[in-house]
Every structure is written in structure tokens, then in C-alpha cells.
Amino acid sequence: MKLPGRAARVALPGLLVGALLAGCGILSGGGATENMNMQDAADRADAMLDATIGAVVPEIQWTHHTWTSGSCTVTRRRKVMTIISEQRRGSFLGVIERFWQKSGYEITGVNKSKAMPAIFAKTSDGFQLTLSVGYKGQVVFKADTPCVEESEVAEPTTPPNGPAYPLGKIPTPNVRSDFWSAAAPLP
């Protein structure tokens, strides 16, 4: 009778280690991120953010926001400096959601809050994207990488299409757009 309990106690640590390694992609076997290091993942996250922001017409102004790296992941962020009016916010979120779906990303959640809506998406290889609207309507894009091989990570190389603010000094949206800042909803 004691053998099954003892076997479970002996096997459990191995199962937990296996689950943790699989969660970091180490045992996933053949995934797109298998041979990727943190810099590669950061570059891919930047490219996804570039493409997402590039899909917005008319163009919006943005700047780099804080980025972080952990033991095996990287998070890149960009703040939108263009004022997206409350009346145009739904259209803006719709542009992003349709672009992400067209890009093959799975929409994993939508926060339909009128004041602070958000959209969450995931790629087939574990990158996660977020668009969130925060204080004074500031739109923030975020890309989180899956766990990949540890490496050094450099600053993003894509130049913002407006001022490059020092970290901690990014103002609330202050760039007017005839289209995105308009007080009238789209017909």
C-alpha cells in the first residue's frame, strides 16, 4: 500500500521540472522560438509593433516606452502620442484587432471598458500583444516574448516617428490628428 504514495512523491518533482521546462519552450521540440535568444525575440517583438503601428492609417505618432527583460523573456512597449478621441477610439481598436487577426494572431481577450478598453492577442509561437488605453486616453502597445534562450538585449533600434522622450518624461497624448482626434464619431 505504501508503494503508490512513495512512487508519487518520487515522480512529482520530475513532473514539475518537466512542466516548467516545457513552459519555457526548452522541451517544446521544433517550435519557431526553439533557437531564438532574447535579442532575437526582442527584434521580433519590435517588428510586430512596427507592423501594428504601420497598419494605422492615417499615421499616428508614437515613442518608445520602457522595456524590460527577465531571465528568459523581453517586454517592449510603445506609447501613442497622437490624441485618439473617445469618439474615434472604437474605430482605432477595430483597426488593430482586424490587423492582428489578418496577421494570424489569436485574439485572446477584449476589455470593452468605455474609458480604458484593451485588446489582447497571441501568436502561434507564444508572443503576446496588448493594446491598452490608459490615463487621458493614452494608447500603449506592448509585446511580451515567450521564454527563450538567455542573452543580452539591446535598446530598440526603430526610431520613433516623433520626439524621443527620456524615460519617465513621456507626456500624455499631445499630437492632434484631423482624423484620430476628431470629436465626431465616424459615420
C-alpha positions as CSV (number, residue, x, y, z in Angstrom):
1,M,0.0,0.0,0.0
2,K,2.8,2.4,0.7
3,L,4.4,1.9,-2.8
4,P,1.9,4.1,-4.8
5,G,2.3,7.0,-2.4
6,R,6.1,6.7,-2.4
7,A,6.1,6.5,-6.2
8,A,4.0,9.6,-6.4
9,R,6.4,11.5,-4.1
10,V,9.4,10.4,-6.1
11,A,7.8,11.1,-9.5
12,L,6.2,14.5,-8.6
13,P,9.4,16.6,-8.6
14,G,10.3,15.2,-12.0
15,L,6.9,16.0,-13.4
16,L,7.1,19.6,-12.0
17,V,10.5,20.2,-13.5
18,G,9.3,18.8,-16.9
19,A,6.2,21.1,-16.8
20,L,8.4,24.2,-16.0
21,L,10.9,23.4,-18.8
22,A,8.0,22.8,-21.3
23,G,6.5,26.1,-20.3
24,C,9.8,27.9,-21.1
25,G,9.9,26.1,-24.5
26,I,13.0,24.1,-23.7
27,L,11.2,20.8,-24.2
28,S,8.7,22.0,-26.9
29,G,10.7,20.5,-29.7
30,G,10.5,22.2,-33.1
31,G,8.8,25.5,-32.2
32,A,9.6,28.7,-34.0
33,T,11.3,30.1,-30.9
34,E,13.4,27.0,-30.2
35,N,16.7,28.5,-31.5
36,M,15.8,32.1,-30.6
37,N,17.6,34.1,-27.9
38,M,16.3,37.1,-26.1
39,Q,17.7,39.6,-28.6
40,D,16.1,37.7,-31.5
41,A,12.8,37.7,-29.6
42,A,13.1,41.4,-28.8
43,D,13.8,42.1,-32.5
44,R,10.7,40.0,-33.5
45,A,8.6,41.9,-30.8
46,D,9.8,45.2,-32.3
47,A,8.9,44.1,-35.8
48,M,5.4,43.1,-34.7
49,L,5.0,46.5,-33.0
50,D,6.3,48.2,-36.2
51,A,3.8,46.4,-38.4
52,T,0.9,47.0,-36.0
53,I,1.6,50.7,-35.8
54,G,2.2,50.8,-39.6
55,A,-1.2,49.4,-40.2
56,V,-2.9,52.5,-38.7
57,V,-4.0,55.0,-41.4
58,P,-3.8,57.9,-41.1
59,E,-0.4,57.6,-39.3
60,I,-0.2,58.1,-35.6
61,Q,2.8,59.5,-33.7
62,W,4.5,57.2,-31.1
63,T,7.5,57.0,-28.9
64,H,9.4,54.2,-27.1
65,H,8.2,53.4,-23.6
66,T,10.0,51.4,-21.0
67,W,11.2,47.9,-22.0
68,T,12.2,45.1,-19.7
69,S,13.9,41.8,-19.8
70,G,13.7,38.9,-17.3
71,S,15.6,35.7,-17.1
72,C,14.2,34.5,-20.4
73,T,11.6,37.0,-21.6
74,V,11.5,40.5,-23.0
75,T,8.7,43.1,-23.0
76,R,8.7,46.0,-25.4
77,R,6.3,49.0,-25.1
78,R,5.3,52.0,-27.2
79,K,3.2,54.9,-26.3
80,V,1.0,56.7,-28.8
81,M,1.4,60.5,-28.7
82,T,-1.5,61.1,-31.1
83,I,-4.7,62.1,-29.3
84,I,-7.2,59.3,-30.1
85,S,-10.6,60.9,-29.2
86,E,-13.2,58.9,-27.3
87,Q,-15.4,59.2,-30.4
88,R,-12.7,57.5,-32.6
89,R,-11.4,55.1,-30.0
90,G,-13.6,52.2,-31.1
91,S,-12.5,52.6,-34.8
92,F,-8.9,52.7,-33.7
93,L,-9.3,49.5,-31.7
94,G,-11.1,47.9,-34.6
95,V,-8.2,48.7,-37.0
96,I,-5.8,47.0,-34.6
97,E,-8.0,44.0,-33.9
98,R,-8.6,43.4,-37.7
99,F,-4.8,43.7,-38.4
100,W,-3.9,41.3,-35.7
101,Q,-6.5,38.7,-36.9
102,K,-5.3,39.2,-40.5
103,S,-1.7,38.6,-39.3
104,G,-2.8,35.2,-37.9
105,Y,-2.8,36.3,-34.2
106,E,-5.4,34.8,-31.9
107,I,-7.5,37.5,-30.1
108,T,-7.4,36.2,-26.5
109,G,-9.4,38.9,-24.8
110,V,-11.2,42.2,-25.2
111,N,-11.8,44.7,-22.4
112,K,-14.8,46.7,-23.6
113,S,-14.5,49.4,-21.0
114,K,-15.5,52.8,-22.4
115,A,-12.8,54.7,-20.6
116,M,-9.9,52.2,-20.7
117,P,-10.5,49.5,-23.3
118,A,-7.9,46.9,-24.3
119,I,-7.3,44.1,-26.8
120,F,-5.1,41.1,-26.1
121,A,-3.6,38.8,-28.8
122,K,-1.2,35.8,-29.0
123,T,0.8,34.5,-31.8
124,S,1.1,30.8,-32.6
125,D,4.6,30.7,-31.1
126,G,3.7,32.4,-27.8
127,F,4.3,36.1,-28.3
128,Q,1.6,38.2,-26.6
129,L,0.4,41.6,-27.8
130,T,-1.6,44.1,-25.9
131,L,-3.2,47.4,-26.9
132,S,-4.5,49.3,-23.8
133,V,-6.0,52.7,-23.4
134,G,-5.0,54.4,-20.1
135,Y,-4.9,57.7,-18.4
136,K,-6.1,60.6,-20.5
137,G,-6.7,58.2,-23.4
138,Q,-3.0,57.3,-23.8
139,V,-2.7,54.2,-26.0
140,V,0.1,51.8,-25.1
141,F,1.2,48.9,-27.3
142,K,3.0,46.1,-25.5
143,A,4.7,42.9,-26.9
144,D,5.8,40.1,-24.5
145,T,8.1,37.4,-25.8
146,P,7.9,33.7,-24.8
147,C,10.7,32.3,-22.7
148,V,13.7,31.8,-25.0
149,E,17.5,31.3,-24.6
150,E,19.0,33.9,-22.2
151,S,21.1,36.6,-23.8
152,E,21.9,40.3,-23.6
153,V,19.2,42.6,-25.0
154,A,19.9,46.0,-26.7
155,E,17.7,49.0,-26.9
156,P,15.1,49.1,-29.6
157,T,16.5,50.3,-32.9
158,T,13.4,51.6,-34.7
159,P,13.4,55.4,-34.3
160,P,10.1,56.9,-33.1
161,N,8.3,59.0,-35.7
162,G,8.2,61.9,-33.3
163,P,10.2,63.1,-30.3
164,A,12.2,60.5,-28.3
165,Y,11.3,61.4,-24.8
166,P,13.5,60.4,-21.9
167,L,12.0,57.6,-19.8
168,G,9.7,58.9,-17.1
169,K,9.2,62.1,-19.1
170,I,6.7,61.0,-21.7
171,P,3.7,63.4,-21.6
172,T,0.1,62.4,-22.1
173,P,-1.0,62.4,-25.8
174,N,-0.3,65.9,-27.2
175,V,-0.3,65.5,-31.1
176,R,-3.6,66.4,-32.9
177,S,-4.8,64.5,-35.9
178,D,-7.6,65.7,-38.1
179,F,-8.8,62.2,-38.2
180,W,-8.0,60.4,-35.0
181,S,-8.5,63.4,-32.7
182,A,-11.8,64.4,-34.2
183,A,-14.7,64.8,-31.8
184,A,-17.3,63.4,-34.2
185,P,-17.7,59.6,-34.5
186,L,-17.2,58.0,-37.9
187,P,-20.5,57.8,-39.9
